[in-house]
Amino acid sequence: MYIVTIIFTGIAIGALARLSVGGPSFGSLPMTTALGAAGALMAGLIGRWLGLSGHAHPVTTVAIATFGAAVVLVIHRLLLPRAALR
């Protein structure tokens, strides 16, 4: 259930990022949701490994997953060539 929570958090963050970012598009909705889910899963597993999240810390788990998804999406946006944003 822990991993499912993290993945759904990442999907939601990826979708919100895609819908909330104004200006040029930096990817399709499926791509940003997948990037969000990947970032959330990575951050969630690292947080669990460090003992910062898990079943006893549901709010921390969602916060860590949100942070991981946001970081991956920002890195993706920064690494995109400027030509792709037009």
C-alpha positions as CSV (number, residue, x, y, z in Angstrom):
1,M,0.0,0.0,0.0
2,Y,2.9,2.3,0.7
3,I,4.2,2.2,-2.9
4,V,0.7,2.7,-4.3
5,T,0.3,5.8,-2.2
6,I,3.6,7.2,-3.4
7,I,2.9,6.4,-7.1
8,F,-0.6,8.1,-6.9
9,T,0.9,11.1,-5.2
10,G,3.5,11.4,-8.0
11,I,0.8,11.0,-10.7
12,A,-1.2,13.8,-9.1
13,I,1.8,16.1,-8.7
14,G,2.8,15.4,-12.3
15,A,-0.7,16.2,-13.6
16,L,-0.9,19.4,-11.5
17,A,2.5,20.5,-12.6
18,R,1.5,20.0,-16.3
19,L,-1.7,21.9,-15.8
20,S,-0.3,24.7,-13.6
21,V,2.8,25.6,-15.5
22,G,2.1,28.5,-17.9
23,G,3.9,29.3,-21.1
24,P,5.4,26.8,-23.5
25,S,4.6,23.1,-23.0
26,F,7.4,21.0,-21.7
27,G,5.9,17.6,-22.3
28,S,2.6,15.8,-22.6
29,L,0.4,15.0,-19.7
30,P,1.3,11.2,-19.7
31,M,5.0,12.2,-19.7
32,T,4.8,14.6,-16.8
33,T,2.7,12.2,-14.8
34,A,5.2,9.4,-15.4
35,L,8.1,11.7,-14.4
36,G,6.1,12.7,-11.3
37,A,5.4,9.1,-10.4
38,A,9.1,8.2,-10.9
39,G,10.3,11.1,-8.8
40,A,7.9,10.3,-6.0
41,L,8.8,6.7,-6.0
42,M,12.5,7.4,-5.9
43,A,12.1,10.0,-3.1
44,G,9.7,7.8,-1.2
45,L,12.0,4.8,-1.2
46,I,15.0,6.9,-0.2
47,G,12.9,8.4,2.6
48,R,11.8,5.0,3.8
49,W,15.4,3.7,3.6
50,L,16.4,6.7,5.8
51,G,13.6,6.1,8.2
52,L,11.8,9.4,7.4
53,S,8.6,7.9,6.0
54,G,6.5,4.8,6.1
55,H,3.2,3.6,7.6
56,A,3.8,5.5,10.9
57,H,4.5,8.8,9.1
58,P,1.8,9.3,6.4
59,V,2.0,13.0,6.1
60,T,5.8,12.9,5.9
61,T,5.5,10.2,3.2
62,V,3.3,12.4,1.0
63,A,5.5,15.4,1.6
64,I,8.6,13.5,0.6
65,A,6.9,12.0,-2.5
66,T,5.7,15.5,-3.5
67,F,9.2,16.9,-3.1
68,G,10.7,14.1,-5.2
69,A,8.2,14.5,-8.0
70,A,8.7,18.3,-8.1
71,V,12.5,17.9,-8.2
72,V,12.3,15.5,-11.1
73,L,9.9,17.7,-13.0
74,V,12.1,20.8,-12.4
75,I,15.2,19.0,-13.6
76,H,13.4,17.8,-16.7
77,R,12.3,21.3,-17.4
78,L,15.9,22.7,-17.0
79,L,17.5,20.0,-19.2
80,L,15.1,20.5,-22.1
81,P,16.6,22.5,-24.9
82,R,15.1,25.9,-25.5
83,A,14.0,24.9,-29.0
84,A,11.7,22.2,-27.5
85,L,9.9,24.8,-25.5
86,R,8.6,26.8,-28.6
